[in-house]
Amino acid sequence: MKLKKYASSLLVLGLCFVGSINVSFANESKNIESDDTKALIEEQISAFNEIDNQIRENRAEKSQPNKKQFKSVQSEQSEEGTYPTQPGAILVTKDSKFGELVGHAGIVYNSTTTVESYTENGVGTYPNTWNTSCKNAYGLLVKDSSPQKDQDAANYAYKQVGKPYNWNFFNTETTDSFYCSQLVYKAYKDTTGIDLNYGGGIVTPVNLIQSDKTSCIYSMGV
């Protein structure tokens, strides 16, 4: 009887030990994932900061050649360029955050409507009022495109209305669900063959600005 009790005790202890190892590995895995996520978020924030600094420097060179006055220019938050309302124009803001994504992106469907994907309702249509509803915004055009190709991309995005949000950010090629910047990426890739995925991997909102295939024609709040 004592031997059986001893064996049973060892078994329970062993199970507890294995369980503790599993918990330890699980926690370690979470920490790794958390570190990767943190690094990705910081990378996006840094990219937005670099873009903002470049916009401010360009503004300073145009309006304030005297470098001594650069500091005051840099602190301004002005609106530059013409807010895009043409179909296919791309809108980006760094205002929001969805999981690993910093900021948000959408595509202009017409002068009053955008197509965007949000976590709550997936792909839907929204008012084209980023210049008044956001604290900051960037307007982009695709360089190697045309009015017809832009319209095709806008129509593609509009046809996805009603589809759910895609939480698997690395699955950029699915058409069953979309996250915000992936929707813009697929709209152009699937209709024109133009790949806006700067650097590959996750298509983040800031990647759309970084792409050498887009040009920033508008900025606000920078």
C-alpha positions as a Markdown table, in Angstrom:
| # | Residue | x | y | z |
|---|---|---|---|---|
| 1 | Met | 0.0 | 0.0 | 0.0 |
| 2 | Lys | 2.8 | 2.4 | 0.9 |
| 3 | Leu | 4.5 | 1.6 | -2.4 |
| 4 | Lys | 1.4 | 2.3 | -4.3 |
| 5 | Lys | 0.9 | 5.6 | -2.5 |
| 6 | Tyr | 4.5 | 6.5 | -3.2 |
| 7 | Ala | 4.2 | 5.7 | -6.9 |
| 8 | Ser | 0.9 | 7.7 | -7.0 |
| 9 | Ser | 2.7 | 10.7 | -5.4 |
| 10 | Leu | 5.5 | 10.5 | -7.9 |
| 11 | Leu | 3.0 | 10.4 | -10.8 |
| 12 | Val | 1.1 | 13.5 | -9.5 |
| 13 | Leu | 4.4 | 15.3 | -9.0 |
| 14 | Gly | 5.5 | 14.4 | -12.5 |
| 15 | Leu | 2.3 | 15.6 | -14.0 |
| 16 | Cys | 2.6 | 18.9 | -12.1 |
| 17 | Phe | 6.2 | 19.3 | -13.3 |
| 18 | Val | 5.2 | 18.6 | -16.9 |
| 19 | Gly | 2.4 | 21.0 | -16.5 |
| 20 | Ser | 4.7 | 23.7 | -15.1 |
| 21 | Ile | 7.0 | 23.1 | -18.1 |
| 22 | Asn | 4.1 | 23.6 | -20.5 |
| 23 | Val | 3.1 | 26.8 | -18.8 |
| 24 | Ser | 6.6 | 28.0 | -18.9 |
| 25 | Phe | 6.9 | 27.3 | -22.6 |
| 26 | Ala | 3.5 | 28.9 | -23.2 |
| 27 | Asn | 4.6 | 32.1 | -21.3 |
| 28 | Glu | 7.9 | 32.1 | -23.2 |
| 29 | Ser | 6.0 | 31.8 | -26.5 |
| 30 | Lys | 3.8 | 34.7 | -25.5 |
| 31 | Asn | 6.8 | 36.8 | -24.6 |
| 32 | Ile | 8.4 | 36.1 | -27.9 |
| 33 | Glu | 5.2 | 37.0 | -29.7 |
| 34 | Ser | 4.9 | 40.1 | -27.6 |
| 35 | Asp | 8.4 | 41.2 | -28.4 |
| 36 | Asp | 7.9 | 40.7 | -32.1 |
| 37 | Thr | 4.7 | 42.7 | -32.0 |
| 38 | Lys | 6.3 | 45.5 | -30.1 |
| 39 | Ala | 9.2 | 45.6 | -32.6 |
| 40 | Leu | 6.8 | 45.7 | -35.5 |
| 41 | Ile | 4.7 | 48.5 | -33.9 |
| 42 | Glu | 7.9 | 50.5 | -33.1 |
| 43 | Glu | 9.1 | 50.1 | -36.7 |
| 44 | Gln | 5.8 | 51.5 | -38.1 |
| 45 | Ile | 5.9 | 54.5 | -35.7 |
| 46 | Ser | 9.5 | 55.2 | -36.6 |
| 47 | Ala | 8.5 | 55.1 | -40.3 |
| 48 | Phe | 5.7 | 57.5 | -39.8 |
| 49 | Asn | 8.1 | 59.8 | -37.9 |
| 50 | Glu | 10.6 | 59.7 | -40.8 |
| 51 | Ile | 7.9 | 60.6 | -43.3 |
| 52 | Asp | 6.7 | 63.5 | -41.2 |
| 53 | Asn | 10.2 | 64.8 | -40.8 |
| 54 | Gln | 10.7 | 64.6 | -44.5 |
| 55 | Ile | 7.5 | 66.5 | -45.1 |
| 56 | Arg | 8.5 | 69.2 | -42.6 |
| 57 | Glu | 12.0 | 69.5 | -44.1 |
| 58 | Asn | 10.5 | 69.9 | -47.6 |
| 59 | Arg | 8.1 | 72.5 | -46.2 |
| 60 | Ala | 11.0 | 74.4 | -44.5 |
| 61 | Glu | 13.1 | 74.4 | -47.7 |
| 62 | Lys | 10.2 | 75.9 | -49.7 |
| 63 | Ser | 9.0 | 78.5 | -47.2 |
| 64 | Gln | 11.9 | 79.1 | -44.8 |
| 65 | Pro | 15.3 | 78.9 | -46.4 |
| 66 | Asn | 16.8 | 80.2 | -43.3 |
| 67 | Lys | 17.7 | 77.2 | -41.2 |
| 68 | Lys | 17.5 | 79.2 | -38.0 |
| 69 | Gln | 13.8 | 79.4 | -38.5 |
| 70 | Phe | 13.4 | 75.6 | -39.2 |
| 71 | Lys | 12.3 | 74.8 | -35.6 |
| 72 | Ser | 9.3 | 77.0 | -35.7 |
| 73 | Val | 8.3 | 75.6 | -39.1 |
| 74 | Gln | 8.7 | 72.1 | -37.8 |
| 75 | Ser | 6.3 | 72.6 | -35.0 |
| 76 | Glu | 3.5 | 73.8 | -37.3 |
| 77 | Gln | 0.7 | 71.4 | -38.2 |
| 78 | Ser | -0.5 | 72.6 | -41.6 |
| 79 | Glu | -2.5 | 71.3 | -44.6 |
| 80 | Glu | -0.6 | 70.9 | -47.8 |
| 81 | Gly | -1.7 | 69.9 | -51.3 |
| 82 | Thr | -5.2 | 69.2 | -52.5 |
| 83 | Tyr | -7.3 | 66.6 | -50.6 |
| 84 | Pro | -7.9 | 63.7 | -52.9 |
| 85 | Thr | -11.5 | 62.9 | -54.0 |
| 86 | Gln | -10.8 | 61.1 | -57.2 |
| 87 | Pro | -11.5 | 57.3 | -57.4 |
| 88 | Gly | -8.6 | 55.1 | -56.5 |
| 89 | Ala | -6.8 | 57.7 | -54.4 |
| 90 | Ile | -5.4 | 56.2 | -51.2 |
| 91 | Leu | -5.9 | 57.7 | -47.8 |
| 92 | Val | -3.7 | 56.9 | -44.7 |
| 93 | Thr | -3.7 | 58.1 | -41.2 |
| 94 | Lys | -1.6 | 57.2 | -38.2 |
| 95 | Asp | -4.4 | 58.1 | -35.7 |
| 96 | Ser | -5.6 | 54.6 | -34.9 |
| 97 | Lys | -4.2 | 51.1 | -34.1 |
| 98 | Phe | -5.6 | 47.7 | -34.8 |
| 99 | Gly | -3.6 | 44.8 | -33.3 |
| 100 | Glu | -0.2 | 45.0 | -34.8 |
| 101 | Leu | -1.2 | 47.7 | -37.3 |
| 102 | Val | -0.4 | 51.3 | -36.6 |
| 103 | Gly | -2.7 | 53.7 | -38.4 |
| 104 | His | -5.5 | 53.1 | -40.9 |
| 105 | Ala | -5.8 | 53.1 | -44.7 |
| 106 | Gly | -8.7 | 53.4 | -47.2 |
| 107 | Ile | -9.4 | 53.9 | -50.8 |
| 108 | Val | -11.5 | 56.6 | -52.4 |
| 109 | Tyr | -14.6 | 55.3 | -54.3 |
| 110 | Asn | -15.9 | 58.6 | -55.3 |
| 111 | Ser | -15.8 | 62.2 | -54.2 |
| 112 | Thr | -18.1 | 61.6 | -51.2 |
| 113 | Thr | -17.4 | 57.9 | -50.4 |
| 114 | Thr | -14.4 | 55.8 | -49.3 |
| 115 | Val | -14.1 | 52.0 | -48.9 |
| 116 | Glu | -12.4 | 50.9 | -45.7 |
| 117 | Ser | -12.2 | 47.8 | -43.4 |
| 118 | Tyr | -12.7 | 48.0 | -39.7 |
| 119 | Thr | -12.4 | 45.4 | -37.0 |
| 120 | Glu | -16.1 | 45.7 | -36.0 |
| 121 | Asn | -17.9 | 45.4 | -39.3 |
| 122 | Gly | -15.3 | 44.5 | -41.9 |
| 123 | Val | -15.3 | 46.2 | -45.3 |
| 124 | Gly | -17.8 | 49.0 | -45.6 |
| 125 | Thr | -18.4 | 52.4 | -47.2 |
| 126 | Tyr | -17.7 | 55.7 | -45.2 |
| 127 | Pro | -17.9 | 59.4 | -45.8 |
| 128 | Asn | -14.8 | 60.8 | -47.6 |
| 129 | Thr | -14.0 | 63.3 | -44.8 |
| 130 | Trp | -10.6 | 62.3 | -43.6 |
| 131 | Asn | -9.4 | 65.9 | -43.9 |
| 132 | Thr | -11.9 | 66.9 | -41.2 |
| 133 | Ser | -12.5 | 63.7 | -39.2 |
| 134 | Cys | -8.8 | 62.8 | -38.6 |
| 135 | Lys | -6.1 | 64.5 | -36.7 |
| 136 | Asn | -3.6 | 63.7 | -39.5 |
| 137 | Ala | -3.9 | 62.2 | -43.0 |
| 138 | Tyr | -1.9 | 61.5 | -46.1 |
| 139 | Gly | -3.3 | 61.4 | -49.6 |
| 140 | Leu | -1.6 | 59.2 | -52.2 |
| 141 | Leu | -1.8 | 58.5 | -55.9 |
| 142 | Val | -0.4 | 55.4 | -57.6 |
| 143 | Lys | 2.3 | 56.5 | -60.1 |
| 144 | Asp | 2.1 | 53.9 | -62.8 |
| 145 | Ser | -1.6 | 54.0 | -63.1 |
| 146 | Ser | -4.3 | 55.8 | -65.1 |
| 147 | Pro | -7.8 | 57.1 | -64.4 |
| 148 | Gln | -9.3 | 53.9 | -65.7 |
| 149 | Lys | -7.0 | 51.7 | -63.6 |
| 150 | Asp | -7.7 | 53.8 | -60.5 |
| 151 | Gln | -11.4 | 53.4 | -61.1 |
| 152 | Asp | -11.0 | 49.7 | -61.5 |
| 153 | Ala | -9.1 | 49.5 | -58.1 |
| 154 | Ala | -11.9 | 51.6 | -56.5 |
| 155 | Asn | -14.6 | 49.3 | -58.0 |
| 156 | Tyr | -12.7 | 46.2 | -56.7 |
| 157 | Ala | -12.6 | 47.6 | -53.2 |
| 158 | Tyr | -16.3 | 48.4 | -53.4 |
| 159 | Lys | -17.2 | 44.9 | -54.4 |
| 160 | Gln | -15.7 | 43.6 | -51.2 |
| 161 | Val | -18.2 | 45.5 | -49.0 |
| 162 | Gly | -19.7 | 43.1 | -46.5 |
| 163 | Lys | -16.7 | 40.9 | -46.1 |
| 164 | Pro | -15.2 | 40.4 | -42.6 |
| 165 | Tyr | -12.0 | 41.9 | -41.2 |
| 166 | Asn | -8.9 | 39.8 | -41.7 |
| 167 | Trp | -7.0 | 39.4 | -38.4 |
| 168 | Asn | -4.3 | 37.2 | -40.1 |
| 169 | Phe | -2.1 | 40.1 | -41.2 |
| 170 | Phe | 0.4 | 37.9 | -42.9 |
| 171 | Asn | -2.3 | 36.4 | -45.1 |
| 172 | Thr | -2.2 | 39.3 | -47.6 |
| 173 | Glu | -3.5 | 37.3 | -50.6 |
| 174 | Thr | -6.8 | 36.1 | -49.2 |
| 175 | Thr | -10.0 | 37.6 | -50.8 |
| 176 | Asp | -12.3 | 36.1 | -48.2 |
| 177 | Ser | -11.5 | 38.9 | -45.6 |
| 178 | Phe | -9.5 | 42.1 | -45.6 |
| 179 | Tyr | -7.7 | 44.4 | -43.2 |
| 180 | Cys | -7.5 | 48.0 | -44.1 |
| 181 | Ser | -4.2 | 48.3 | -45.9 |
| 182 | Gln | -4.5 | 44.8 | -47.4 |
| 183 | Leu | -7.7 | 45.9 | -49.1 |
| 184 | Val | -5.9 | 48.8 | -50.8 |
| 185 | Tyr | -3.0 | 46.5 | -51.7 |
| 186 | Lys | -5.3 | 43.9 | -53.3 |
| 187 | Ala | -7.4 | 46.5 | -55.0 |
| 188 | Tyr | -4.4 | 47.6 | -57.1 |
| 189 | Lys | -2.6 | 44.3 | -57.4 |
| 190 | Asp | -5.6 | 42.3 | -58.6 |
| 191 | Thr | -6.8 | 44.8 | -61.1 |
| 192 | Thr | -3.6 | 46.5 | -62.3 |
| 193 | Gly | -0.8 | 44.2 | -61.3 |
| 194 | Ile | 0.8 | 47.1 | -59.3 |
| 195 | Asp | 2.3 | 45.8 | -56.1 |
| 196 | Leu | 2.2 | 48.4 | -53.3 |
| 197 | Asn | 3.5 | 46.0 | -50.6 |
| 198 | Tyr | 6.7 | 47.8 | -49.6 |
| 199 | Gly | 9.2 | 45.3 | -48.1 |
| 200 | Gly | 6.9 | 42.3 | -48.4 |
| 201 | Gly | 5.2 | 40.6 | -45.4 |
| 202 | Ile | 2.4 | 42.4 | -43.6 |
| 203 | Val | 1.0 | 45.3 | -45.7 |
| 204 | Thr | 0.9 | 48.1 | -43.1 |
| 205 | Pro | -0.7 | 51.5 | -43.7 |
| 206 | Val | 2.7 | 53.3 | -43.6 |
| 207 | Asn | 4.0 | 50.8 | -46.2 |
| 208 | Leu | 1.6 | 52.4 | -48.7 |
| 209 | Ile | 3.4 | 55.7 | -48.2 |
| 210 | Gln | 6.8 | 54.2 | -48.3 |
| 211 | Ser | 6.2 | 52.4 | -51.6 |
| 212 | Asp | 8.1 | 53.9 | -54.5 |
| 213 | Lys | 5.0 | 53.3 | -56.6 |
| 214 | Thr | 2.9 | 55.9 | -54.8 |
| 215 | Ser | 3.4 | 59.7 | -54.4 |
| 216 | Cys | 2.1 | 61.7 | -51.5 |
| 217 | Ile | 0.0 | 64.6 | -52.9 |
| 218 | Tyr | -1.6 | 65.7 | -49.7 |
| 219 | Ser | -0.8 | 65.9 | -46.0 |
| 220 | Met | -2.6 | 67.3 | -43.0 |
| 221 | Gly | -1.7 | 67.5 | -39.3 |
| 222 | Val | 2.0 | 67.0 | -40.0 |
